[in-house]
Amino acid sequence: MLIRRLQTSDLADAAISESFKLWVRETVRGRIQAMALLMVGIFTLALFLELALANEQVRAANGARWHFVIIVICSVCWMTMHKLPLARQYPVFVAGPQYFLTTTVGGFYLSSMGGFDGPFFYAIYAIAPLVVYLPCALPQRVFLTVGMVTCFSVAFLAPHPEYLRYSLIHIPATYIVLGSAGSIALGHLGYKLIHEHYTMGELLLRKNETLVERVEQTSAVVGTLIERLDTTRKAERTQIARVLHDELGQLIVGARMKISNLERKFHKYESEQSSSKFSSDLESLAELMEELNHSSRYLLLELRNKTDGDLEQRIGTLIQSLAGHEGLSVSLDLQLPKQPLPSALEETVYRTVQEALTNVVKHAGVCDVVVTIGAHDGEDPSEIVVTVRDTGTGFQTAIVPDEASLGLLGMRERVEEASGTLSITSDSKGTRISARLPLPKRDVC
């Protein structure tokens, strides 16, 4: 029932059927070849034992000669299955005559050692089960089983027709028929189970391949959508930056001009005391406008940094913005891998450095800062390491200042989202922040 649900088309059924037939031919050929080699070993050992321990009855049966003949037949069977191209297409029909010849020789040999009242005839009961282990179709199974049992029986009875007068001959005959029928039925049931198992495995494999293809297609679509979203986001940021620059910039310039004009008017018309008071207010207002101008420039820089330039340029611009800060010296050691970094990873690196430098400016005091960004594992590095080290006052890592706690928490969350690790160490000699970020593996063609 499950196989029917998994089946998708007649074409797939035909392909699986053909694949199963090929597997059956190869498996049958391999098992016949292995059995022939095993029989060579068994009868070789029997030959040596017979030559060493043979009694009068065995010598009368001329067993050594028959053993040698069987060894030769099994060796030819092994060689045939191993070398003959026809055996790959029709292993059962190529091996069948050799099996029949082997059982015929065995029947002649055992016939010379006694009739139905002896133990040797009952070797025939082991012939039919020998075919059970072969995963062949029902007609081939019947062909081998009936042929081998018939050849053994005829060879056993032909030299000694008097064996047919055995009073209880109906008992072995019944066992032979029932045993052969049971072996055929059991072998065919095993063959059907193998066929169902193989078919289900192939269907599941094809379903899995289909699912993998769909996942790859969906991943490609998602990747395209992400690229489009990133492009749209960059375009929006650029547009916002442009509008802010054009509109807000003009308003700030106009406000500054108005303040300058008002300052000149107060100096011209008001008394010295009054002028001094209003000048102080205007200076405060001018300072506020300068702060607004600085904040707007910082905001524009942030928006542009999301869209303009690569990681090296953005880090360089960030460090240059701190060049005029009193008591702060920043140096950069940048060794990026040859392959371009994903945009998300670039953003994580940039934001980590930005937050670390912001904390240095706010809390470290007068110090030297070294920013190191690099991948040092040869041609195909596995990770990129970002380190910001300063010689500032340091702090107790167990007690983080409130102003810095949210920034450090955001930095850690951003690094962990990129499957990286963040470590922070600090003492009286300074602070060291280090982030290890895994690089995506390159496709090997």
C-alpha positions as CSV (number, residue, x, y, z in Angstrom):
1,M,0.0,0.0,0.0
2,L,2.8,2.4,0.9
3,I,4.6,1.5,-2.3
4,R,1.5,2.5,-4.3
5,R,1.4,5.8,-2.5
6,L,5.1,6.5,-3.3
7,Q,4.8,5.6,-6.9
8,T,4.6,8.6,-9.2
9,S,4.6,7.5,-12.8
10,D,4.8,4.5,-15.1
11,L,8.2,5.7,-16.2
12,A,9.5,5.7,-12.6
13,D,8.1,2.1,-12.2
14,A,9.8,0.9,-15.3
15,A,13.1,2.4,-14.3
16,I,12.9,0.8,-10.8
17,S,11.9,-2.6,-12.3
18,E,14.8,-2.5,-14.7
19,S,17.2,-1.5,-11.9
20,F,15.9,-4.4,-9.7
21,K,16.4,-6.9,-12.6
22,L,20.0,-5.7,-12.9
23,W,20.5,-6.0,-9.2
24,V,19.0,-9.6,-9.2
25,R,21.2,-10.7,-12.0
26,E,24.4,-9.4,-10.3
27,T,23.4,-10.8,-6.9
28,V,22.5,-14.2,-8.3
29,R,25.7,-14.4,-10.3
30,G,27.7,-13.4,-7.2
31,R,26.0,-15.9,-4.9
32,I,26.4,-18.8,-7.5
33,Q,30.0,-17.8,-7.8
34,A,30.5,-17.8,-4.0
35,M,28.7,-21.2,-3.7
36,A,30.8,-22.7,-6.4
37,L,34.0,-21.6,-4.6
38,L,32.6,-22.9,-1.3
39,M,31.8,-26.3,-2.9
40,V,35.3,-26.5,-4.3
41,G,36.7,-26.0,-0.7
42,I,34.2,-28.5,0.8
43,F,34.9,-31.3,-1.7
44,T,38.6,-30.7,-1.7
45,L,38.6,-31.2,2.1
46,A,36.3,-34.3,1.7
47,L,38.7,-35.6,-0.9
48,F,41.7,-35.3,1.4
49,L,39.8,-36.9,4.3
50,E,38.6,-39.7,2.1
51,L,42.0,-40.5,0.9
52,A,43.3,-40.5,4.5
53,L,40.5,-42.3,6.2
54,A,38.8,-44.3,3.4
55,N,37.3,-47.7,4.4
56,E,36.4,-50.6,2.2
57,Q,32.9,-49.4,1.4
58,V,34.2,-46.0,0.3
59,R,36.9,-47.6,-1.9
60,A,34.3,-49.7,-3.5
61,A,32.3,-46.6,-4.3
62,N,35.3,-45.0,-6.0
63,G,34.6,-41.8,-4.1
64,A,37.9,-40.1,-4.7
65,R,37.2,-40.1,-8.5
66,W,33.7,-38.6,-8.0
67,H,35.0,-36.0,-5.6
68,F,37.6,-34.9,-8.1
69,V,35.0,-34.7,-10.9
70,I,32.7,-32.5,-8.7
71,I,35.7,-30.2,-7.8
72,V,36.4,-29.8,-11.5
73,I,32.7,-29.0,-12.3
74,C,32.5,-26.4,-9.4
75,S,35.8,-24.8,-10.5
76,V,34.5,-24.5,-14.1
77,C,31.2,-23.0,-12.7
78,W,33.1,-20.4,-10.7
79,M,35.3,-19.5,-13.7
80,T,32.2,-19.4,-16.0
81,M,30.3,-17.0,-13.6
82,H,33.4,-14.9,-13.1
83,K,34.5,-14.5,-16.8
84,L,31.7,-15.4,-19.2
85,P,29.8,-12.2,-20.3
86,L,26.7,-14.3,-20.9
87,A,26.6,-15.2,-17.2
88,R,26.0,-11.6,-16.3
89,Q,22.8,-11.6,-18.4
90,Y,21.5,-15.1,-17.7
91,P,23.3,-16.4,-14.6
92,V,20.6,-19.0,-13.7
93,F,20.5,-20.6,-17.1
94,V,24.3,-20.6,-17.5
95,A,24.8,-22.1,-14.0
96,G,21.8,-24.5,-14.3
97,P,23.5,-27.2,-16.5
98,Q,26.5,-27.2,-14.2
99,Y,24.3,-27.6,-11.2
100,F,22.5,-30.4,-12.9
101,L,25.8,-32.1,-13.8
102,T,27.0,-31.7,-10.2
103,T,23.9,-33.3,-8.7
104,T,24.0,-36.1,-11.3
105,V,27.6,-37.0,-10.3
106,G,26.6,-36.8,-6.7
107,G,23.7,-39.1,-7.3
108,F,25.8,-41.7,-9.1
109,Y,28.4,-41.6,-6.3
110,L,25.9,-41.9,-3.4
111,S,24.0,-44.6,-5.2
112,S,27.1,-46.8,-5.1
113,M,27.2,-46.5,-1.3
114,G,23.7,-47.8,-0.6
115,G,19.9,-47.5,-1.3
116,F,17.0,-46.0,0.5
117,D,17.7,-47.9,3.7
118,G,21.1,-46.2,4.0
119,P,21.9,-42.6,5.1
120,F,23.4,-41.4,1.8
121,F,20.2,-41.0,-0.3
122,Y,18.9,-38.4,2.2
123,A,21.4,-35.9,0.9
124,I,18.7,-35.1,-1.7
125,Y,16.8,-33.3,1.1
126,A,19.5,-30.6,1.2
127,I,19.4,-30.0,-2.6
128,A,16.1,-28.0,-2.8
129,P,16.9,-25.6,0.1
130,L,20.2,-24.7,-1.7
131,V,18.2,-22.6,-4.2
132,V,16.3,-20.7,-1.5
133,Y,19.1,-18.2,-0.9
134,L,19.1,-17.2,-4.6
135,P,16.9,-14.1,-5.3
136,C,15.6,-15.3,-8.6
137,A,12.1,-15.2,-10.1
138,L,9.7,-18.1,-9.8
139,P,10.3,-19.7,-13.2
140,Q,14.0,-19.7,-12.7
141,R,13.6,-21.1,-9.1
142,V,11.4,-23.9,-10.4
143,F,13.8,-24.7,-13.2
144,L,16.8,-25.0,-10.8
145,T,15.0,-26.8,-8.0
146,V,13.1,-29.4,-10.1
147,G,16.1,-29.9,-12.4
148,M,18.6,-30.6,-9.6
149,V,16.2,-32.9,-7.7
150,T,15.3,-34.8,-10.9
151,C,18.9,-35.2,-11.9
152,F,19.9,-36.5,-8.5
153,S,17.0,-38.9,-8.3
154,V,17.5,-40.3,-11.9
155,A,21.3,-40.7,-11.3
156,F,20.7,-42.4,-8.0
157,L,18.1,-44.9,-9.3
158,A,19.4,-45.5,-12.9
159,P,22.4,-47.8,-11.9
160,H,20.3,-49.6,-9.3
161,P,16.7,-50.2,-10.5
162,E,16.2,-52.6,-7.6
163,Y,16.1,-49.5,-5.2
164,L,12.6,-48.9,-6.7
165,R,11.3,-52.1,-5.0
166,Y,12.0,-50.6,-1.5
167,S,8.8,-51.1,0.5
168,L,8.7,-47.6,2.0
169,I,9.8,-45.7,-1.1
170,H,6.6,-43.6,-0.9
171,I,8.0,-41.9,2.2
172,P,11.2,-40.4,0.7
173,A,9.2,-39.6,-2.5
174,T,6.6,-37.7,-0.5
175,Y,9.4,-35.8,1.4
176,I,11.1,-34.9,-1.9
177,V,7.9,-33.5,-3.4
178,L,6.9,-31.6,-0.3
179,G,10.4,-30.4,0.4
180,S,10.9,-29.1,-3.1
181,A,7.5,-27.4,-3.1
182,G,8.1,-25.9,0.3
183,S,11.6,-24.6,-0.8
184,I,10.1,-23.1,-3.9
185,A,7.4,-21.4,-2.0
186,L,9.7,-20.1,0.7
187,G,12.3,-18.9,-1.8
188,H,9.6,-17.1,-3.8
189,L,8.2,-15.4,-0.7
190,G,11.7,-14.2,0.2
191,Y,12.1,-12.9,-3.4
192,K,8.9,-10.9,-3.1
193,L,10.0,-9.4,0.2
194,I,13.3,-8.4,-1.4
195,H,11.5,-6.9,-4.4
196,E,9.3,-4.8,-2.1
197,H,12.2,-3.8,0.0
198,Y,14.3,-2.8,-3.0
199,T,11.3,-1.0,-4.6
200,M,10.5,1.0,-1.5
201,G,14.2,1.9,-1.0
202,E,14.4,3.2,-4.6
203,L,11.1,5.1,-4.3
204,L,12.3,6.7,-1.1
205,L,15.6,7.6,-2.7
206,R,13.8,9.2,-5.6
207,K,11.5,11.1,-3.3
208,N,14.5,12.3,-1.3
209,E,16.2,13.5,-4.4
210,T,13.0,15.3,-5.4
211,L,12.8,16.9,-2.0
212,V,16.5,17.9,-2.2
213,E,15.9,19.5,-5.6
214,R,12.9,21.4,-4.3
215,V,14.8,22.6,-1.3
216,E,17.6,23.8,-3.5
217,Q,15.2,25.5,-5.8
218,T,13.4,27.1,-2.8
219,S,16.8,28.1,-1.3
220,A,17.7,29.7,-4.6
221,V,14.4,31.6,-4.7
222,V,14.9,32.7,-1.1
223,G,18.4,33.8,-1.9
224,T,17.1,35.9,-4.8
225,L,14.5,37.4,-2.6
226,I,17.0,38.3,0.1
227,E,19.3,39.9,-2.6
228,R,16.4,41.9,-3.9
229,L,15.4,42.9,-0.3
230,D,19.0,43.9,0.4
231,T,19.1,46.0,-2.8
232,T,15.8,47.6,-2.0
233,R,16.9,48.4,1.5
234,K,20.1,50.0,0.3
235,A,18.2,52.0,-2.3
236,E,15.8,53.2,0.5
237,R,18.7,54.1,2.8
238,T,20.3,56.0,0.0
239,Q,17.1,57.9,-0.8
240,I,16.5,58.7,2.9
241,A,20.1,59.9,3.2
242,R,19.7,62.1,0.1
243,V,16.4,63.6,1.3
244,L,17.8,64.3,4.8
245,H,20.9,65.9,3.2
246,D,18.9,68.1,0.9
247,E,16.0,69.0,3.2
248,L,17.5,69.0,6.7
249,G,20.7,70.5,5.5
250,Q,19.0,73.4,4.0
251,L,16.9,74.0,7.1
252,I,20.0,73.9,9.3
253,V,21.9,76.4,7.0
254,G,18.8,78.6,7.0
255,A,18.5,78.5,10.8
256,R,22.2,79.4,11.2
257,M,21.8,82.3,8.9
258,K,18.8,83.5,10.8
259,I,20.7,83.3,14.1
260,S,23.6,85.3,12.6
261,N,21.2,88.0,11.3
262,L,19.5,88.2,14.7
263,E,22.8,88.5,16.5
264,R,23.9,91.4,14.2
265,K,20.5,93.1,14.8
266,F,20.8,92.9,18.6
267,H,24.3,94.3,18.5
268,K,23.0,97.2,16.4
269,Y,19.8,98.2,18.2
270,E,19.9,97.0,21.8
271,S,21.9,98.3,24.8
272,E,25.1,96.7,25.8
273,Q,23.5,94.9,28.8
274,S,20.5,93.7,26.8
275,S,22.8,92.8,23.9
276,S,25.0,90.7,26.1
277,K,22.0,88.8,27.5
278,F,20.6,88.1,24.0
279,S,24.0,87.2,22.6
280,S,24.4,84.6,25.3
281,D,21.0,83.1,24.3
282,L,21.9,83.2,20.6
283,E,25.2,81.5,21.3
284,S,23.4,78.7,23.1
285,L,21.0,78.4,20.2
286,A,23.9,78.4,17.7
287,E,25.6,75.6,19.8
288,L,22.4,73.6,19.6
289,M,22.3,74.0,15.8
290,E,25.9,72.8,15.6
291,E,25.0,69.7,17.6
292,L,22.0,69.2,15.4
293,N,24.3,69.6,12.4
294,H,26.8,67.1,13.8
295,S,24.0,64.6,14.7
296,S,22.5,64.9,11.2
297,R,25.9,64.3,9.6
298,Y,26.5,61.3,11.8
299,L,23.0,59.9,10.8
300,L,23.8,60.5,7.1
301,L,27.2,58.8,7.6
302,E,25.5,55.8,9.2
303,L,23.0,55.5,6.3
304,R,25.7,55.8,3.7
305,N,27.9,53.3,5.4
306,K,25.2,50.7,4.9
307,T,25.3,51.2,1.2
308,D,28.6,52.9,0.2
309,G,32.0,51.1,0.1
310,D,33.2,47.8,1.2
311,L,34.2,46.7,4.7
312,E,37.7,48.1,4.5
313,Q,36.4,51.5,3.5
314,R,33.7,51.6,6.2
315,I,36.1,50.6,8.9
316,G,38.6,53.2,7.6
317,T,35.9,55.9,7.6
318,L,34.8,54.9,11.2
319,I,38.4,55.2,12.5
320,Q,39.0,58.5,10.6
321,S,35.9,60.0,12.4
322,L,37.8,59.4,15.7
323,A,41.1,61.0,14.5
324,G,40.3,64.4,16.0
325,H,39.2,63.0,19.4
326,E,41.5,64.3,22.1
327,G,43.6,61.7,23.9
328,L,42.7,58.9,21.6
329,S,45.0,57.1,19.1
330,V,43.5,54.4,16.9
331,S,45.5,52.0,14.6
332,L,44.2,49.4,12.3
333,D,45.6,46.0,11.2
334,L,43.3,44.6,8.5
335,Q,43.9,41.3,6.8
336,L,40.7,40.1,5.1
337,P,40.4,36.8,3.2
338,K,40.5,36.9,-0.6
339,Q,37.0,35.8,-1.1
340,P,34.3,38.5,-0.5
341,L,32.5,38.3,2.8
342,P,28.7,37.9,2.9
343,S,27.0,41.2,3.5
344,A,25.5,39.9,6.9
345,L,29.0,39.0,8.1
346,E,30.4,42.3,7.0
347,E,27.7,44.1,8.9
348,T,28.5,42.0,12.0
349,V,32.2,42.8,11.8
350,Y,31.5,46.5,11.3
351,R,29.0,46.8,14.1
352,T,31.3,44.9,16.5
353,V,34.2,47.4,15.8
354,Q,31.8,50.3,16.0
355,E,30.3,49.4,19.4
356,A,33.8,48.6,20.8
357,L,35.2,51.9,19.7
358,T,32.1,53.7,21.1
359,N,32.7,52.2,24.5
360,V,36.3,53.2,24.3
361,V,35.4,56.8,23.6
362,K,32.8,56.9,26.4
363,H,34.6,55.0,29.2
364,A,38.3,54.2,28.5
365,G,39.7,57.7,28.8
366,V,43.0,58.7,27.3
367,C,44.4,55.5,25.6
368,D,45.8,53.8,22.5
369,V,43.5,51.5,20.6
370,V,44.5,48.7,18.2
371,V,41.8,47.3,15.9
372,T,42.8,43.9,14.4
373,I,40.6,42.2,11.8
374,G,42.0,39.2,10.0
375,A,41.8,35.6,8.8
376,H,45.2,33.9,9.2
377,D,44.5,30.2,8.3
378,G,46.1,30.2,4.8
379,E,44.3,30.1,1.4
380,D,41.0,28.8,2.8
381,P,40.5,30.2,6.3
382,S,37.7,28.9,8.5
383,E,37.1,32.0,10.6
384,I,37.7,35.7,10.9
385,V,38.9,37.2,14.1
386,V,37.9,40.8,15.2
387,T,39.9,42.2,18.1
388,V,39.7,45.7,19.7
389,R,42.3,46.3,22.4
390,D,42.8,49.5,24.4
391,T,45.1,50.7,27.1
392,G,42.4,52.5,29.0
393,T,41.2,52.4,32.6
394,G,39.4,49.0,32.2
395,F,36.4,47.8,34.2
396,Q,35.2,44.8,36.1
397,T,33.6,42.4,33.6
398,A,31.2,41.2,36.3
399,I,30.0,44.7,36.9
400,V,29.3,46.4,33.5
401,P,28.3,50.1,33.6
402,D,24.7,50.7,32.7
403,E,25.6,52.9,29.7
404,A,27.7,50.1,28.2
405,S,25.6,47.0,29.2
406,L,23.1,47.3,26.4
407,G,25.8,47.9,23.8
408,L,27.8,44.9,25.0
409,L,24.7,42.8,25.1
410,G,23.8,43.8,21.6
411,M,27.3,43.1,20.4
412,R,27.2,39.6,21.9
413,E,23.8,38.8,20.4
414,R,24.9,40.0,17.0
415,V,28.0,37.8,17.1
416,E,26.1,34.8,18.3
417,E,23.5,35.2,15.6
418,A,26.5,34.8,13.2
419,S,27.4,31.5,15.0
420,G,30.4,33.2,16.5
421,T,31.8,33.7,20.0
422,L,32.6,36.9,21.9
423,S,35.1,37.2,24.7
424,I,35.7,40.3,26.9
425,T,38.7,40.7,29.2
426,S,39.6,43.8,31.2
427,D,41.9,44.9,34.0
428,S,43.7,48.0,35.1
429,K,45.9,47.9,32.0
430,G,43.0,48.0,29.5
431,T,40.3,46.1,27.8
432,R,40.3,43.5,25.1
433,I,37.2,42.5,23.1
434,S,37.6,39.6,20.7
435,A,35.0,38.1,18.3
436,R,35.6,34.9,16.4
437,L,33.2,34.5,13.4
438,P,33.1,31.4,11.1
439,L,33.5,32.0,7.4
440,P,31.2,30.2,4.9
441,K,32.8,27.2,3.2
442,R,33.7,27.7,-0.4
443,D,32.2,25.3,-3.0
444,V,34.8,22.9,-4.4
445,C,34.2,22.2,-8.1
